[in-house]
Amino acid sequence: MRAELVLYSTWGCHLCEQAEQLLLQADLTQPFKVVDIVEDEQAFERYRVMIPVLRSGDNELCWPFDAAQLVTWLKEVS
């Protein structure tokens, strides 16, 4: 079973919006979930200075990344 794909983000973060747009434009074979770190204490502690961060299982892709890097990472973690 494939790990859940999560984008750690927060409201008003333009970099997070860019990362979400890259995900929406990618040819994903699975849905992704956006988690606002302000609403998740553990995520806030871990990612507060790193967002946006994309996570699948134990694998993380930290910003900055572009469409090509995203596609490569998605292939590696699937």
C-alpha positions, 0 to 999 in steps of 0.5 A, spaced: 500 500 500 502 506 498 503 511 503 499 518 504 501 524 500 501 530 504 503 537 503 505 541 509 503 548 508 500 554 512 495 560 510 498 565 506 504 562 504 506 564 497 511 558 496 506 553 499 501 555 494 506 554 488 508 547 491 500 546 491 500 548 484 506 544 482 502 538 485 496 540 481 499 540 475 503 533 476 500 527 473 498 524 480 496 517 480 493 518 488 490 524 491 494 528 496 492 532 502 494 539 505 495 540 512 496 547 515 501 546 520 498 551 525 492 546 526 497 540 527 502 541 533 507 536 531 507 538 524 508 546 527 514 543 531 517 539 525 516 544 519 515 551 522 521 554 518 521 549 512 514 549 509 512 547 504 514 540 505 511 534 501 511 527 505 510 520 503 511 515 508 518 517 511 520 520 505 520 528 505 521 533 499 523 540 502 522 546 498 525 549 493 523 544 488 521 544 481 516 540 477 522 536 474 524 534 481 517 533 484 516 528 478 522 524 480 521 524 487 514 522 486 517 516 482 522 514 487 517 514 493 511 510 489 
